Amino acid sequence: MIVQIPKDIEQKDTLICVLCGKPVSLENGTIGPTSVEGRVAIFCNGHLWDGPKLIVMLADYLAEQRRKFLRGHVSNIGNQGGEARDAWLIY
Amino acid sequence: MHGLYIEKRTLNGKTLLSWDLAHHIYARGIQGKIATVTDKPTETLASTRKQWLKLLRQVQRERSSTLNAVRIAELTRQIAWMQGLRFSAKPPEDLLEADVTFATVDDFLVFAPDCYTMYVTYDFPKEKLYLITAWMPKGELVVIYD
């Protein structure tokens, strides 16, 4: 259950699980890694209970984030004002 | 704990703390260093690492059972990350040396951890919690177990 979200971080009214794409409430949500856009990923708490599904869905999500990061990084080359992306996507 | 996400997790009778920790670390741990506040650092480390290795085997099984090249590449990265993750129950003296550090709240009070995720697994005064979370970057996560 997510009980506090930083006040100065903008959050959409409807939270969407990044793994299954379905709406998720704060009561049923859990916090994951930061996305390439710099937003914290929220997903259904229930996914943590299903090991094989979690592994596959998380891998697909991380692969997609990495693809977006690389595409953004390539387009930012030469752009002095480009935003720094999260370090975990580089490894 | 201004500027931090706070998540409360409840363990039902069937779930072990170490199991839940391992799975949450798997989902979130790639973000960066983790501090786990526990009253029994050595025991919690041992049980969590055991669950972590079980999860690693599951990931390896998934990798060997899929033909999706993108998924295989990502799972390969994850396996390398999971195998290289360092656990420590040594009280931190300066910067966190290990990727996942287990210590008591009094150990962390000596030097507030600069971590991206903190797991709080037992009760202690809130003032101490505010102190040990003071160095966490904005927008990161504190998980509190009931």
gemmi code that builds the backbone of each chain (N, CA, C; Angstrom):
import gemmi

chains = {
    "A": [
        ("MET", (0.846, -1.181, 0.000), (0.000, 0.000, 0.000), (0.889, 1.241, 0.000)),
        ("ILE", (0.645, 2.111, -0.955), (1.433, 3.353, -1.033), (0.729, 4.388, -0.177)),
        ("VAL", (1.407, 4.888, 0.834), (0.748, 5.811, 1.766), (1.194, 7.257, 1.586)),
        ("GLN", (2.307, 7.454, 0.905), (2.748, 8.833, 0.707), (3.403, 8.965, -0.653)),
        ("ILE", (2.981, 10.032, -1.365), (3.633, 10.399, -2.621), (4.152, 11.806, -2.414)),
        ("PRO", (5.377, 12.101, -2.777), (5.906, 13.455, -2.582), (4.988, 14.499, -3.207)),
        ("LYS", (4.723, 15.564, -2.476), (3.737, 16.553, -2.916), (4.174, 17.290, -4.173)),
        ("ASP", (5.474, 17.458, -4.315), (5.925, 18.250, -5.458), (6.172, 17.410, -6.698)),
        ("ILE", (5.833, 16.130, -6.611), (5.967, 15.284, -7.787), (4.590, 15.111, -8.390)),
        ("GLU", (4.476, 15.487, -9.641), (3.167, 15.449, -10.278), (2.767, 14.006, -10.541)),
        ("GLN", (1.576, 13.653, -10.139), (1.087, 12.312, -10.413), (-0.231, 12.399, -11.153)),
        ("LYS", (-0.433, 11.509, -12.070), (-1.707, 11.511, -12.798), (-2.804, 11.032, -11.862)),
        ("ASP", (-4.061, 11.442, -12.154), (-5.179, 11.030, -11.318), (-5.359, 9.528, -11.354)),
        ("THR", (-5.248, 8.956, -12.529), (-5.412, 7.511, -12.644), (-4.044, 6.878, -12.769)),
        ("LEU", (-3.744, 5.993, -11.837), (-2.473, 5.300, -11.886), (-2.633, 4.029, -12.710)),
        ("ILE", (-1.653, 3.781, -13.557), (-1.713, 2.604, -14.410), (-0.543, 1.702, -14.055)),
        ("CYS", (-0.827, 0.422, -13.909), (0.230, -0.547, -13.651), (1.108, -0.629, -14.893)),
        ("VAL", (2.422, -0.463, -14.705), (3.320, -0.455, -15.866), (3.554, -1.851, -16.417)),
        ("LEU", (3.155, -2.871, -15.654), (3.398, -4.235, -16.121), (2.209, -4.795, -16.896)),
        ("CYS", (0.994, -4.588, -16.342), (-0.175, -5.171, -17.009), (-1.030, -4.121, -17.718)),
        ("GLY", (-0.793, -2.840, -17.460), (-1.539, -1.787, -18.142), (-2.901, -1.496, -17.561)),
        ("LYS", (-3.258, -2.142, -16.449), (-4.582, -1.919, -15.857), (-4.480, -0.844, -14.778)),
        ("PRO", (-5.611, -0.168, -14.482), (-5.593, 0.842, -13.412), (-5.267, 0.179, -12.077)),
        ("VAL", (-4.527, 0.897, -11.253), (-4.165, 0.376, -9.936), (-4.338, 1.497, -8.921)),
        ("SER", (-4.869, 1.131, -7.763), (-5.065, 2.129, -6.706), (-3.822, 2.182, -5.839)),
        ("LEU", (-3.742, 3.235, -5.031), (-2.599, 3.351, -4.128), (-2.612, 2.217, -3.105)),
        ("GLU", (-3.817, 1.739, -2.743), (-3.902, 0.666, -1.747), (-3.331, -0.638, -2.283)),
        ("ASN", (-3.451, -0.850, -3.592), (-3.001, -2.107, -4.184), (-1.711, -1.966, -4.973)),
        ("GLY", (-1.083, -0.794, -4.875), (0.096, -0.556, -5.698), (1.386, -0.755, -4.939)),
        ("THR", (2.456, -0.935, -5.703), (3.791, -1.001, -5.135), (4.732, -0.237, -6.070)),
        ("ILE", (5.787, 0.276, -5.500), (6.678, 1.166, -6.244), (7.799, 0.366, -6.889)),
        ("GLY", (8.058, 0.641, -8.154), (9.142, -0.020, -8.872), (10.250, 0.961, -9.209)),
        ("PRO", (11.042, 0.640, -10.222), (12.148, 1.526, -10.581), (11.651, 2.765, -11.334)),
        ("THR", (12.525, 3.737, -11.473), (12.177, 4.953, -12.199), (12.196, 4.674, -13.696)),
        ("SER", (11.215, 5.223, -14.386), (11.135, 5.009, -15.830), (12.078, 5.966, -16.547)),
        ("VAL", (12.167, 5.792, -17.859), (13.068, 6.627, -18.637), (12.600, 8.080, -18.641)),
        ("GLU", (11.308, 8.307, -18.404), (10.800, 9.680, -18.324), (11.072, 10.316, -16.977)),
        ("GLY", (11.623, 9.549, -16.050), (11.917, 10.081, -14.727), (10.783, 9.901, -13.729)),
        ("ARG", (9.766, 9.152, -14.128), (8.653, 8.896, -13.223), (8.844, 7.559, -12.539)),
        ("VAL", (8.375, 7.499, -11.294), (8.432, 6.227, -10.585), (7.384, 5.286, -11.181)),
        ("ALA", (7.784, 4.056, -11.421), (6.851, 3.078, -11.967), (6.029, 2.479, -10.830)),
        ("ILE", (4.731, 2.408, -11.045), (3.858, 1.792, -10.047), (3.239, 0.560, -10.674)),
        ("PHE", (3.223, -0.535, -9.937), (2.554, -1.712, -10.474), (1.750, -2.410, -9.384)),
        ("CYS", (0.918, -3.334, -9.824), (0.000, -4.020, -8.914), (0.793, -4.850, -7.915)),
        ("ASN", (0.420, -4.749, -6.665), (1.082, -5.527, -5.622), (0.962, -7.024, -5.892)),
        ("GLY", (-0.145, -7.416, -6.497), (-0.380, -8.826, -6.777), (0.659, -9.449, -7.688)),
        ("HIS", (1.311, -8.636, -8.522), (2.321, -9.199, -9.424), (3.504, -9.774, -8.650)),
        ("LEU", (3.772, -9.220, -7.474), (4.916, -9.716, -6.702), (4.685, -11.144, -6.225)),
        ("TRP", (3.418, -11.543, -6.177), (3.112, -12.875, -5.651), (3.265, -13.964, -6.707)),
        ("ASP", (3.280, -13.579, -7.969), (3.381, -14.568, -9.040), (4.775, -14.457, -9.654)),
        ("GLY", (5.695, -15.259, -9.173), (7.094, -15.162, -9.566), (7.342, -15.220, -11.059)),
        ("PRO", (6.939, -16.299, -11.728), (7.218, -16.405, -13.172), (6.641, -15.250, -13.982)),
        ("LYS", (5.416, -14.849, -13.660), (4.796, -13.739, -14.398), (5.536, -12.434, -14.136)),
        ("LEU", (5.914, -12.229, -12.877), (6.644, -11.002, -12.522), (7.938, -10.924, -13.310)),
        ("ILE", (8.647, -12.046, -13.384), (9.935, -12.071, -14.077), (9.755, -11.683, -15.540)),
        ("VAL", (8.762, -12.268, -16.183), (8.557, -12.012, -17.618), (8.085, -10.579, -17.851)),
        ("MET", (7.101, -10.140, -17.080), (6.545, -8.793, -17.296), (7.576, -7.729, -16.969)),
        ("LEU", (8.334, -7.940, -15.911), (9.347, -6.944, -15.542), (10.440, -6.884, -16.595)),
        ("ALA", (10.816, -8.045, -17.122), (11.846, -8.065, -18.167), (11.375, -7.311, -19.400)),
        ("ASP", (10.130, -7.518, -19.787), (9.592, -6.816, -20.955), (9.548, -5.310, -20.705)),
        ("TYR", (9.147, -4.924, -19.492), (9.073, -3.500, -19.158), (10.463, -2.868, -19.195)),
        ("LEU", (11.431, -3.519, -18.563), (12.786, -2.961, -18.512), (13.398, -2.894, -19.910)),
        ("ALA", (13.107, -3.893, -20.742), (13.631, -3.888, -22.111), (13.068, -2.700, -22.885)),
        ("GLU", (11.782, -2.417, -22.674), (11.149, -1.286, -23.344), (11.753, 0.034, -22.869)),
        ("GLN", (12.006, 0.139, -21.573), (12.610, 1.362, -21.045), (14.012, 1.554, -21.608)),
        ("ARG", (14.726, 0.467, -21.727), (16.089, 0.538, -22.247), (16.065, 0.976, -23.718)),
        ("ARG", (15.095, 0.448, -24.466), (14.964, 0.824, -25.875), (14.656, 2.321, -25.999)),
        ("LYS", (13.761, 2.815, -25.164), (13.419, 4.249, -25.189), (14.627, 5.085, -24.791)),
        ("PHE", (15.369, 4.601, -23.804), (16.542, 5.346, -23.345), (17.567, 5.463, -24.469)),
        ("LEU", (17.838, 4.350, -25.130), (18.846, 4.362, -26.182), (18.403, 5.246, -27.333)),
        ("ARG", (17.131, 5.227, -27.658), (16.632, 6.061, -28.738), (16.772, 7.533, -28.343)),
        ("GLY", (16.453, 7.845, -27.106), (16.564, 9.229, -26.639), (18.013, 9.661, -26.549)),
        ("HIS", (18.886, 8.728, -26.124), (20.309, 9.053, -25.974), (20.910, 9.370, -27.329)),
        ("VAL", (20.544, 8.580, -28.345), (21.097, 8.805, -29.683), (20.648, 10.164, -30.188)),
        ("SER", (19.376, 10.519, -29.930), (18.881, 11.798, -30.440), (19.448, 12.962, -29.643)),
        ("ASN", (19.959, 12.688, -28.418), (20.502, 13.756, -27.587), (21.968, 14.024, -27.852)),
        ("ILE", (22.602, 13.133, -28.635), (24.031, 13.339, -28.909), (24.195, 14.650, -29.656)),
        ("GLY", (25.078, 15.494, -29.144), (25.292, 16.788, -29.785), (24.376, 17.854, -29.219)),
        ("ASN", (23.377, 17.440, -28.431), (22.472, 18.408, -27.836), (22.978, 18.723, -26.433)),
        ("GLN", (23.558, 19.897, -26.261), (24.183, 20.226, -24.986), (23.161, 20.343, -23.865)),
        ("GLY", (21.930, 20.618, -24.231), (20.926, 20.797, -23.194), (20.125, 19.541, -22.919)),
        ("GLY", (20.580, 18.398, -23.438), (19.810, 17.167, -23.255), (19.760, 16.741, -21.793)),
        ("GLU", (18.651, 16.150, -21.406), (18.513, 15.737, -19.999), (19.299, 14.472, -19.735)),
        ("ALA", (19.837, 14.368, -18.535), (20.547, 13.143, -18.154), (19.513, 12.078, -17.809)),
        ("ARG", (19.720, 10.866, -18.292), (18.803, 9.781, -18.001), (19.294, 9.037, -16.768)),
        ("ASP", (18.431, 8.175, -16.283), (18.813, 7.404, -15.110), (19.959, 6.456, -15.401)),
        ("ALA", (20.850, 6.348, -14.433), (22.078, 5.581, -14.655), (21.813, 4.098, -14.833)),
        ("TRP", (20.748, 3.564, -14.208), (20.581, 2.114, -14.255), (20.355, 1.632, -15.675)),
        ("LEU", (19.912, 2.484, -16.570), (19.623, 2.050, -17.917), (20.888, 1.880, -18.760)),
        ("ILE", (22.014, 2.363, -18.229), (23.228, 2.346, -19.021), (23.930, 0.990, -18.948)),
        ("TYR", (23.771, 0.294, -17.833), (24.594, -0.896, -17.593), (24.310, -2.010, -18.580)),
    ],
    "B": [
        ("MET", (10.159, 12.850, 6.469), (10.451, 12.109, 5.246), (9.831, 12.843, 4.061)),
        ("HIS", (10.140, 14.112, 4.047), (9.611, 14.945, 2.986), (10.244, 14.566, 1.652)),
        ("GLY", (9.440, 14.486, 0.620), (9.976, 14.222, -0.707), (10.200, 12.761, -1.015)),
        ("LEU", (9.779, 11.877, -0.135), (9.986, 10.451, -0.370), (8.643, 9.743, -0.580)),
        ("TYR", (8.703, 8.660, -1.346), (7.553, 7.771, -1.417), (7.603, 6.857, -0.190)),
        ("ILE", (6.427, 6.579, 0.363), (6.369, 5.644, 1.484), (5.386, 4.545, 1.126)),
        ("GLU", (5.824, 3.334, 1.310), (4.975, 2.183, 1.026), (4.895, 1.335, 2.290)),
        ("LYS", (3.691, 0.906, 2.626), (3.528, 0.029, 3.796), (3.179, -1.361, 3.303)),
        ("ARG", (3.894, -2.324, 3.808), (3.658, -3.705, 3.397), (3.303, -4.527, 4.625)),
        ("THR", (2.310, -5.394, 4.426), (1.855, -6.267, 5.510), (2.128, -7.699, 5.111)),
        ("LEU", (2.659, -8.447, 6.048), (2.911, -9.854, 5.782), (1.755, -10.668, 6.324)),
        ("ASN", (1.169, -11.518, 5.490), (0.153, -12.416, 6.032), (0.882, -13.618, 6.630)),
        ("GLY", (0.154, -14.535, 7.174), (0.773, -15.631, 7.910), (1.662, -16.522, 7.074)),
        ("LYS", (1.408, -16.543, 5.730), (2.157, -17.475, 4.890), (3.447, -16.879, 4.356)),
        ("THR", (3.529, -15.559, 4.377), (4.662, -14.933, 3.694), (5.788, -14.654, 4.666)),
        ("LEU", (6.980, -15.026, 4.263), (8.150, -14.699, 5.061), (8.627, -13.300, 4.722)),
        ("LEU", (9.182, -12.620, 5.717), (9.748, -11.294, 5.471), (10.838, -11.390, 4.414)),
        ("SER", (11.665, -12.410, 4.523), (12.785, -12.552, 3.588), (12.289, -12.780, 2.163)),
        ("TRP", (11.204, -13.510, 2.000), (10.625, -13.747, 0.673), (10.157, -12.433, 0.076)),
        ("ASP", (9.415, -11.668, 0.885), (8.879, -10.400, 0.402), (9.993, -9.417, 0.083)),
        ("LEU", (11.004, -9.391, 0.956), (12.153, -8.507, 0.711), (12.832, -8.857, -0.609)),
        ("ALA", (13.069, -10.148, -0.799), (13.776, -10.582, -2.017), (12.992, -10.184, -3.267)),
        ("HIS", (11.686, -10.383, -3.242), (10.891, -10.070, -4.434), (10.788, -8.561, -4.661)),
        ("HIS", (10.696, -7.812, -3.576), (10.620, -6.356, -3.752), (11.953, -5.800, -4.222)),
        ("ILE", (13.038, -6.352, -3.681), (14.368, -5.931, -4.142), (14.536, -6.263, -5.615)),
        ("TYR", (14.028, -7.399, -6.037), (14.112, -7.800, -7.445), (13.401, -6.786, -8.335)),
        ("ALA", (12.226, -6.310, -7.855), (11.445, -5.381, -8.671), (12.020, -3.977, -8.642)),
        ("ARG", (12.616, -3.590, -7.565), (13.003, -2.204, -7.344), (14.514, -1.985, -7.260)),
        ("GLY", (15.237, -3.037, -6.894), (16.637, -2.894, -6.515), (17.569, -2.385, -7.586)),
        ("ILE", (17.120, -2.502, -8.839), (17.977, -2.049, -9.929), (18.178, -0.533, -9.870)),
        ("GLN", (17.343, 0.127, -9.075), (17.400, 1.578, -8.956), (18.709, 2.047, -8.332)),
        ("GLY", (19.224, 1.273, -7.363), (20.444, 1.699, -6.694), (20.576, 1.029, -5.341)),
        ("LYS", (21.412, 1.611, -4.502), (21.741, 0.987, -3.212), (20.523, 0.892, -2.300)),
        ("ILE", (20.554, -0.173, -1.494), (19.430, -0.473, -0.609), (19.936, -0.575, 0.818)),
        ("ALA", (19.157, -0.014, 1.736), (19.459, -0.151, 3.163), (18.281, -0.858, 3.808)),
        ("THR", (18.565, -1.900, 4.576), (17.513, -2.631, 5.263), (17.732, -2.473, 6.758)),
        ("VAL", (16.757, -1.879, 7.433), (16.858, -1.650, 8.871), (16.209, -2.839, 9.568)),
        ("THR", (16.989, -3.582, 10.309), (16.499, -4.790, 10.953), (17.159, -4.945, 12.311)),
        ("ASP", (16.456, -5.587, 13.234), (17.053, -5.784, 14.560), (17.970, -7.004, 14.584)),
        ("LYS", (17.924, -7.813, 13.520), (18.810, -8.993, 13.429), (19.479, -8.997, 12.059)),
        ("PRO", (20.497, -8.199, 11.880), (21.074, -8.036, 10.534), (21.598, -9.336, 9.926)),
        ("THR", (22.331, -10.105, 10.710), (22.968, -11.301, 10.139), (21.926, -12.334, 9.733)),
        ("GLU", (20.934, -12.531, 10.614), (19.913, -13.526, 10.302), (19.068, -13.095, 9.108)),
        ("THR", (18.713, -11.829, 9.073), (17.882, -11.330, 7.970), (18.646, -11.410, 6.656)),
        ("LEU", (19.931, -11.097, 6.700), (20.732, -11.218, 5.482), (20.736, -12.651, 4.983)),
        ("ALA", (20.949, -13.589, 5.883), (21.056, -14.993, 5.473), (19.757, -15.477, 4.843)),
        ("SER", (18.638, -15.160, 5.475), (17.363, -15.653, 4.956), (16.987, -14.934, 3.652)),
        ("THR", (17.288, -13.645, 3.556), (16.961, -12.906, 2.334), (17.822, -13.378, 1.179)),
        ("ARG", (19.081, -13.630, 1.437), (19.975, -14.087, 0.367), (19.562, -15.464, -0.137)),
        ("LYS", (19.041, -16.288, 0.784), (18.558, -17.609, 0.380), (17.379, -17.458, -0.572)),
        ("GLN", (16.446, -16.579, -0.244), (15.296, -16.329, -1.115), (15.757, -15.699, -2.426)),
        ("TRP", (16.774, -14.864, -2.342), (17.306, -14.205, -3.540), (17.867, -15.233, -4.520)),
        ("LEU", (18.570, -16.208, -3.989), (19.148, -17.251, -4.849), (18.051, -18.124, -5.459)),
        ("LYS", (16.978, -18.355, -4.709), (15.836, -19.115, -5.267), (15.225, -18.337, -6.428)),
        ("LEU", (15.098, -17.014, -6.229), (14.527, -16.168, -7.276), (15.451, -16.151, -8.490)),
        ("LEU", (16.738, -16.138, -8.237), (17.713, -16.168, -9.339), (17.528, -17.425, -10.176)),
        ("ARG", (17.312, -18.546, -9.511), (17.088, -19.800, -10.243), (15.830, -19.708, -11.100)),
        ("GLN", (14.803, -19.062, -10.561), (13.562, -18.889, -11.340), (13.828, -18.044, -12.588)),
        ("VAL", (14.609, -17.005, -12.432), (14.918, -16.139, -13.574), (15.723, -16.916, -14.617)),
        ("GLN", (16.651, -17.720, -14.149), (17.441, -18.542, -15.072), (16.550, -19.531, -15.811)),
        ("ARG", (15.576, -20.080, -15.130), (14.642, -21.020, -15.762), (13.820, -20.307, -16.835)),
        ("GLU", (13.343, -19.110, -16.496), (12.565, -18.339, -17.470), (13.404, -18.032, -18.710)),
        ("ARG", (14.632, -17.671, -18.481), (15.519, -17.343, -19.603), (15.737, -18.551, -20.511)),
        ("SER", (15.871, -19.702, -19.914), (16.137, -20.889, -20.734), (14.873, -21.418, -21.388)),
        ("SER", (13.710, -20.938, -20.968), (12.471, -21.477, -21.523), (11.836, -20.545, -22.556)),
        ("THR", (12.460, -19.410, -22.860), (11.875, -18.474, -23.819), (12.697, -18.409, -25.101)),
        ("LEU", (11.993, -18.098, -26.203), (12.679, -17.917, -27.488), (12.708, -16.449, -27.904)),
        ("ASN", (12.126, -15.591, -27.084), (12.050, -14.158, -27.386), (13.431, -13.538, -27.159)),
        ("ALA", (14.047, -13.063, -28.247), (15.448, -12.604, -28.161), (15.601, -11.393, -27.248)),
        ("VAL", (14.638, -10.479, -27.324), (14.716, -9.278, -26.477), (14.614, -9.675, -25.015)),
        ("ARG", (13.680, -10.588, -24.755), (13.495, -11.036, -23.375), (14.739, -11.783, -22.892)),
        ("ILE", (15.326, -12.592, -23.742), (16.532, -13.332, -23.361), (17.643, -12.356, -22.993)),
        ("ALA", (17.809, -11.317, -23.799), (18.861, -10.327, -23.526), (18.614, -9.640, -22.190)),
        ("GLU", (17.374, -9.252, -21.942), (17.067, -8.555, -20.690), (17.232, -9.479, -19.493)),
        ("LEU", (16.773, -10.720, -19.632), (16.916, -11.666, -18.525), (18.384, -11.987, -18.271)),
        ("THR", (19.186, -11.999, -19.318), (20.626, -12.227, -19.155), (21.237, -11.095, -18.334)),
        ("ARG", (20.822, -9.859, -18.642), (21.298, -8.718, -17.855), (20.868, -8.843, -16.410)),
        ("GLN", (19.621, -9.240, -16.226), (19.112, -9.360, -14.856), (19.869, -10.424, -14.089)),
        ("ILE", (20.153, -11.537, -14.728), (20.876, -12.609, -14.052), (22.258, -12.117, -13.641)),
        ("ALA", (22.921, -11.405, -14.533), (24.247, -10.875, -14.210), (24.158, -9.913, -13.029)),
        ("TRP", (23.136, -9.069, -13.032), (22.943, -8.129, -11.928), (22.660, -8.879, -10.623)),
        ("MET", (21.797, -9.883, -10.675), (21.435, -10.618, -9.468), (22.631, -11.377, -8.910)),
        ("GLN", (23.440, -11.942, -9.806), (24.606, -12.692, -9.350), (25.659, -11.767, -8.745)),
        ("GLY", (25.702, -10.538, -9.227), (26.729, -9.617, -8.745), (26.295, -8.765, -7.571)),
        ("LEU", (25.025, -8.879, -7.171), (24.535, -8.039, -6.077), (25.219, -8.419, -4.775)),
        ("ARG", (25.780, -7.422, -4.090), (26.522, -7.688, -2.863), (25.670, -7.376, -1.644)),
        ("PHE", (25.646, -8.338, -0.714), (24.912, -8.184, 0.532), (25.919, -8.020, 1.670)),
        ("SER", (25.558, -7.207, 2.662), (26.457, -7.045, 3.796), (25.654, -6.787, 5.056)),
        ("ALA", (26.116, -7.367, 6.179), (25.520, -7.082, 7.482), (26.510, -6.323, 8.350)),
        ("LYS", (27.554, -5.827, 7.718), (28.556, -5.057, 8.457), (28.007, -3.652, 8.673)),
        ("PRO", (28.056, -3.132, 9.890), (27.540, -1.777, 10.119), (28.276, -0.771, 9.242)),
        ("PRO", (27.558, 0.116, 8.586), (28.208, 1.071, 7.686), (29.047, 2.076, 8.467)),
        ("GLU", (30.241, 2.325, 7.976), (31.120, 3.294, 8.646), (31.119, 4.627, 7.920)),
        ("ASP", (31.001, 4.542, 6.607), (31.015, 5.764, 5.815), (29.967, 5.578, 4.728)),
        ("LEU", (30.346, 5.577, 3.500), (29.399, 5.304, 2.426), (29.029, 3.825, 2.459)),
        ("LEU", (27.846, 3.520, 1.959), (27.431, 2.123, 1.875), (28.327, 1.408, 0.864)),
        ("GLU", (28.980, 0.344, 1.330), (29.895, -0.365, 0.425), (29.163, -1.409, -0.392)),
        ("ALA", (28.225, -2.105, 0.255), (27.514, -3.176, -0.437), (26.285, -2.612, -1.148)),
        ("ASP", (25.721, -3.418, -2.029), (24.503, -3.003, -2.727), (23.291, -3.084, -1.818)),
        ("VAL", (23.280, -4.091, -0.927), (22.198, -4.248, 0.043), (22.832, -4.371, 1.416)),
        ("THR", (22.565, -3.419, 2.276), (23.182, -3.393, 3.608), (22.113, -3.639, 4.657)),
        ("PHE", (22.413, -4.578, 5.557), (21.513, -4.879, 6.669), (22.156, -4.355, 7.948)),
        ("ALA", (21.415, -3.562, 8.712), (21.959, -3.032, 9.962), (20.791, -2.572, 10.832)),
        ("THR", (21.099, -2.320, 12.110), (20.080, -1.811, 13.018), (19.938, -0.301, 12.819)),
        ("VAL", (18.893, 0.257, 13.399), (18.676, 1.699, 13.236), (19.805, 2.481, 13.920)),
        ("ASP", (20.317, 1.954, 15.023), (21.406, 2.658, 15.707), (22.693, 2.648, 14.877)),
        ("ASP", (22.896, 1.572, 14.106), (24.048, 1.545, 13.200), (23.899, 2.621, 12.135)),
        ("PHE", (22.688, 2.759, 11.583), (22.466, 3.747, 10.527), (22.472, 5.172, 11.071)),
        ("LEU", (22.201, 5.319, 12.375), (22.226, 6.659, 12.961), (23.641, 7.228, 12.981)),
        ("VAL", (24.634, 6.330, 13.081), (26.023, 6.785, 13.090), (26.339, 7.499, 11.780)),
        ("PHE", (25.837, 6.923, 10.679), (26.028, 7.548, 9.372), (24.779, 7.281, 8.549)),
        ("ALA", (23.991, 8.317, 8.318), (22.729, 8.144, 7.586), (23.018, 7.635, 6.183)),
        ("PRO", (22.328, 6.569, 5.781), (22.656, 5.962, 4.478), (22.177, 6.801, 3.307)),
        ("ASP", (23.012, 6.848, 2.306), (22.683, 7.505, 1.046), (22.220, 6.413, 0.091)),
        ("CYS", (20.949, 6.036, 0.209), (20.440, 4.906, -0.551), (19.203, 5.331, -1.330)),
        ("TYR", (18.783, 4.488, -2.260), (17.613, 4.781, -3.065), (16.354, 4.101, -2.538)),
        ("THR", (16.543, 3.033, -1.781), (15.417, 2.329, -1.190), (15.799, 1.934, 0.224)),
        ("MET", (14.876, 2.130, 1.146), (15.123, 1.712, 2.523), (13.963, 0.836, 2.969)),
        ("TYR", (14.308, -0.302, 3.545), (13.286, -1.200, 4.085), (13.372, -1.151, 5.607)),
        ("VAL", (12.248, -0.886, 6.250), (12.197, -0.826, 7.708), (11.414, -2.026, 8.188)),
        ("THR", (12.076, -2.920, 8.928), (11.433, -4.197, 9.232), (11.042, -4.337, 10.704)),
        ("TYR", (11.343, -3.336, 11.545), (10.886, -3.425, 12.929), (10.585, -2.021, 13.440)),
        ("ASP", (9.912, -1.976, 14.618), (9.467, -0.693, 15.165), (10.568, -0.017, 15.945)),
        ("PHE", (10.664, 1.279, 15.762), (11.547, 2.118, 16.594), (11.005, 3.538, 16.519)),
        ("PRO", (11.477, 4.438, 17.378), (10.906, 5.794, 17.404), (10.994, 6.498, 16.053)),
        ("LYS", (9.944, 7.255, 15.743), (9.869, 7.923, 14.442), (10.991, 8.940, 14.250)),
        ("GLU", (11.445, 9.528, 15.354), (12.512, 10.516, 15.219), (13.743, 9.880, 14.567)),
        ("LYS", (14.022, 8.648, 14.943), (15.175, 7.948, 14.365), (14.940, 7.685, 12.872)),
        ("LEU", (13.700, 7.365, 12.502), (13.402, 7.120, 11.096), (13.638, 8.385, 10.271)),
        ("TYR", (13.216, 9.527, 10.804), (13.425, 10.789, 10.095), (14.916, 11.078, 9.917)),
        ("LEU", (15.695, 10.724, 10.926), (17.133, 10.985, 10.842), (17.804, 10.094, 9.802)),
        ("ILE", (17.459, 8.818, 9.788), (18.181, 7.919, 8.877), (17.712, 8.072, 7.433)),
        ("THR", (16.543, 8.675, 7.228), (16.092, 8.910, 5.848), (16.489, 10.287, 5.335)),
        ("ALA", (17.213, 11.033, 6.157), (17.516, 12.423, 5.811), (18.400, 12.559, 4.575)),
        ("TRP", (19.227, 11.566, 4.298), (20.156, 11.676, 3.180), (19.649, 11.000, 1.918)),
        ("MET", (18.459, 10.466, 1.967), (17.944, 9.808, 0.774), (17.583, 10.851, -0.271)),
        ("PRO", (17.897, 10.562, -1.534), (17.535, 11.533, -2.585), (16.024, 11.694, -2.678)),
        ("LYS", (15.611, 12.847, -3.166), (14.195, 13.136, -3.301), (13.565, 12.188, -4.311)),
        ("GLY", (12.338, 11.758, -4.007), (11.633, 10.904, -4.949), (11.962, 9.431, -4.812)),
        ("GLU", (12.704, 9.063, -3.786), (13.031, 7.653, -3.603), (12.085, 7.046, -2.568)),
        ("LEU", (12.347, 5.795, -2.172), (11.303, 5.007, -1.520), (11.713, 4.490, -0.144)),
        ("VAL", (10.755, 4.584, 0.796), (10.911, 3.933, 2.097), (9.779, 2.911, 2.214)),
        ("VAL", (10.138, 1.664, 2.485), (9.145, 0.601, 2.648), (9.111, 0.229, 4.119)),
        ("ILE", (7.926, 0.291, 4.706), (7.778, 0.000, 6.129), (6.925, -1.249, 6.283)),
        ("TYR", (7.452, -2.226, 6.999), (6.715, -3.461, 7.239), (5.946, -3.347, 8.545)),
        ("ASP", (4.647, -3.686, 8.496), (3.808, -3.645, 9.704), (4.093, -4.847, 10.585)),
    ],
}
model = gemmi.Model(1)
for chain_id, residues in chains.items():
    chain = gemmi.Chain(chain_id)
    for i, (resn, *xyz) in enumerate(residues, 1):
        res = gemmi.Residue()
        res.name, res.seqid = resn, gemmi.SeqId(i, " ")
        for name, pos in zip(("N", "CA", "C"), xyz):
            atom = gemmi.Atom()
            atom.name, atom.element = name, gemmi.Element(name[0])
            atom.pos, atom.b_iso = gemmi.Position(*pos), 0.0
            res.add_atom(atom)
        chain.add_residue(res)
    model.add_chain(chain)
structure = gemmi.Structure()
structure.add_model(model)
structure.setup_entities()
